[in-house]
Amino acid sequence: MNDREFDVILWGATGFTGRLVAAHLLERYGAGAGGLRWALAGRSEQKLAEVRDALGGAAAALPLVIADAADQSLLDVLASRTRVICSTVGPYARYGSGLVAACAHHGTHYCDLTGEVHWMRRMIDTHHERARETGARIVHTCGFDSIPSDLGTLFVQREMQRAHGAAATIVKFRAREMRGGFSGGTVASMLEMFEEADRDPEVRAVLADPYGLNPQGQRQGLDGPERTLPSFDADLGAWVTPFVMAAINTRVVRRSNALLGHAWGHDFRYDEGMVMPFGPWGFPLAAGVSAGSAAVSTAASFGAVRRLLTPLLPQPGQGPSEQARRNGLFVIDLLAKSAADGPVAIRATVRGEGDPGYASTSRMLGEAAACLALDDLDSPGGVLTPAVAMGDALLARLPVHAGVTFEVA
Ligand SMILES: NC(=O)c1ccc[n+]([C@@H]2O[C@H](COP(=O)([O-])OP(=O)(O)OC[C@H]3O[C@@H](n4cnc5c(N)ncnc54)[C@H](OP(=O)(O)O)[C@@H]3O)[C@@H](O)[C@H]2O)c1
């Protein structure tokens, strides 16, 4: 693979998130000249040239590659010219399948930002075996969903093993602070998922299954469906509400455990929640947030409501302003325990600077691409998770290049 023309092709470089990933790669790795050999790709040459001009400076040396999702022959050429493809072309269920097929076939590593669980299930069922044969590492969820959850759990389990000689049977993800917004592409992807769930009972079954991304025959365990009500977390002494991305992240973490040969045990349990302020306002706030998110997902499950709301939401290409991206942040605690009624054995914190979904996500995705291209990884091919595909190498990169830190508290 080293004889390929590029190390990384960024497909979707004209989109809201794609532009941010391009800016990150340029800042960290320059444009060719002995470093990472990378290119901008998309469906419109003119739009790509505008992006390259807007990036300025060294970007002038970046090659442009044209490929539309509707043309499989172009996707095959795309996949055969590079060692890694980094895709921000979404909704992935609408545009992404042909490229994953091409990467699995050509042994090209791949990373993206999808949170569309039903589509990941489809990619696993269709391409995992072929990717294993060709050595292609296909890695979904390389942004805020699900790197803090997945690599955070790997990190806290490493610390458990080091300090206590055994993995934790329970890991709890508790988001303490989070400030960020949504882009049109994310809205479109969520709406697409609701549409598919409306039409197809199999999609609904995958979305409802807590082990929906696990390999066939390994879809059972102690975890149940996502919580919808607030609960009191005695380890924190605070009320906790459902975490907005839990239905994605929990599936990814459980797939990691399964792909690692259940290194964290068959009785491993993992859940996610958002911590409410301590004191008398904790419960009313938790009840309000839970009721609010239940109301939003119930409303969004009606096609008529979706059609009414769509024009009012951010459109493709739009997203949080530069100032909002700069002012964002996230702070997540991971609590590891050996028994439900036992003490917290290790408490780790994952922090990120900037809007989690865009500033931080674009850096995490850029680093995932760089990691797949430049680092010495020992994972096999397949449809993997960030922790399984890149594990320690990505844990080492993120604090240095992406402002995302993993520390024992
Ligand atoms: N997990 C996370 O943390 C996270 C965070 C951010 C975003 N995301 C996901 O990332 C994806 C992108 O979001 P976004 O806000 O950046 O979306 P966006 O601004 O709408 O960008 C979409 C990109 O897809 C391209 N595209 C559309 N149709 C295409 C086709 N037929 N062939 C080739 N390219 C095509 C667009 O090209 P044109 O410019 O030519 O239209 C554009 O470059 C979404 O699925 C979103 O959910 C996830």
The ligand as a MOL file (V3000), in Angstrom:
LIG
                    3D

  0  0  0     0  0            999 V3000
M  V30 BEGIN CTAB
M  V30 COUNTS 48 52 0 0 0
M  V30 BEGIN ATOM
M  V30 1 N -20.3600 12.2660 15.2040 0
M  V30 2 C -20.0760 13.5080 15.3260 0
M  V30 3 O -19.5670 13.8910 16.3370 0
M  V30 4 C -20.3520 14.4060 14.1280 0
M  V30 5 C -20.0090 15.7420 14.1700 0
M  V30 6 C -20.1840 16.5210 13.0060 0
M  V30 7 C -20.7500 15.9610 11.8610 0
M  V30 8 N -21.1060 14.6400 11.8940 0 CHG=1
M  V30 9 C -21.6730 14.0000 10.6830 0
M  V30 10 O -20.8650 14.3310 9.5700 0
M  V30 11 C -21.6490 14.3910 8.3840 0
M  V30 12 C -21.3740 15.7230 7.6820 0
M  V30 13 O -21.9190 16.7890 8.4460 0
M  V30 14 P -21.7810 18.2830 7.9150 0
M  V30 15 O -22.5480 19.1430 8.8390 0
M  V30 16 O -20.3690 18.5870 7.6240 0 CHG=-1
M  V30 17 O -22.6110 18.1510 6.5350 0
M  V30 18 P -22.6370 19.1250 5.2480 0
M  V30 19 O -22.1040 20.4640 5.5860 0
M  V30 20 O -24.0040 19.0090 4.7010 0
M  V30 21 O -21.5830 18.4280 4.2490 0
M  V30 22 C -21.9160 17.2860 3.5070 0
M  V30 23 C -20.8240 16.9810 2.5040 0
M  V30 24 O -21.2620 15.8710 1.7090 0
M  V30 25 C -21.0690 16.2100 0.3460 0
M  V30 26 N -22.0050 15.4970 -0.5240 0
M  V30 27 C -23.3520 15.5310 -0.5250 0
M  V30 28 N -23.8400 14.7500 -1.5090 0
M  V30 29 C -22.7660 14.2000 -2.1460 0
M  V30 30 C -22.6110 13.3060 -3.2260 0
M  V30 31 N -23.6680 12.8190 -3.8980 0
M  V30 32 N -21.3580 12.9470 -3.5970 0
M  V30 33 C -20.2640 13.4230 -2.9440 0
M  V30 34 N -20.3550 14.2920 -1.9160 0
M  V30 35 C -21.5940 14.6720 -1.5180 0
M  V30 36 C -21.3070 17.7060 0.2860 0
M  V30 37 O -20.7870 18.2080 -0.9310 0
M  V30 38 P -21.2980 19.6150 -1.5710 0
M  V30 39 O -20.5840 20.6810 -0.7740 0
M  V30 40 O -20.8640 19.5150 -2.9670 0
M  V30 41 O -22.7810 19.6780 -1.3540 0
M  V30 42 C -20.5280 18.1320 1.5210 0
M  V30 43 O -19.1490 18.1560 1.2390 0
M  V30 44 C -23.1040 14.2210 8.8430 0
M  V30 45 O -23.4930 12.9020 8.6070 0
M  V30 46 C -23.0520 14.5080 10.3280 0
M  V30 47 O -24.0510 13.8160 11.0540 0
M  V30 48 C -20.9300 13.8750 12.9920 0
M  V30 END ATOM
M  V30 BEGIN BOND
M  V30 1 1 1 2
M  V30 2 2 2 3
M  V30 3 1 2 4
M  V30 4 1 4 5
M  V30 5 2 4 48
M  V30 6 2 5 6
M  V30 7 1 6 7
M  V30 8 2 7 8
M  V30 9 1 8 9
M  V30 10 1 8 48
M  V30 11 1 9 10
M  V30 12 1 9 46
M  V30 13 1 10 11
M  V30 14 1 11 12
M  V30 15 1 11 44
M  V30 16 1 12 13
M  V30 17 1 13 14
M  V30 18 2 14 15
M  V30 19 1 14 16
M  V30 20 1 14 17
M  V30 21 1 17 18
M  V30 22 2 18 19
M  V30 23 1 18 20
M  V30 24 1 18 21
M  V30 25 1 21 22
M  V30 26 1 22 23
M  V30 27 1 23 24
M  V30 28 1 23 42
M  V30 29 1 24 25
M  V30 30 1 25 26
M  V30 31 1 25 36
M  V30 32 1 26 27
M  V30 33 1 26 35
M  V30 34 2 27 28
M  V30 35 1 28 29
M  V30 36 1 29 30
M  V30 37 2 29 35
M  V30 38 1 30 31
M  V30 39 2 30 32
M  V30 40 1 32 33
M  V30 41 2 33 34
M  V30 42 1 34 35
M  V30 43 1 36 37
M  V30 44 1 36 42
M  V30 45 1 37 38
M  V30 46 2 38 39
M  V30 47 1 38 40
M  V30 48 1 38 41
M  V30 49 1 42 43
M  V30 50 1 44 45
M  V30 51 1 44 46
M  V30 52 1 46 47
M  V30 END BOND
M  V30 END CTAB
M  END
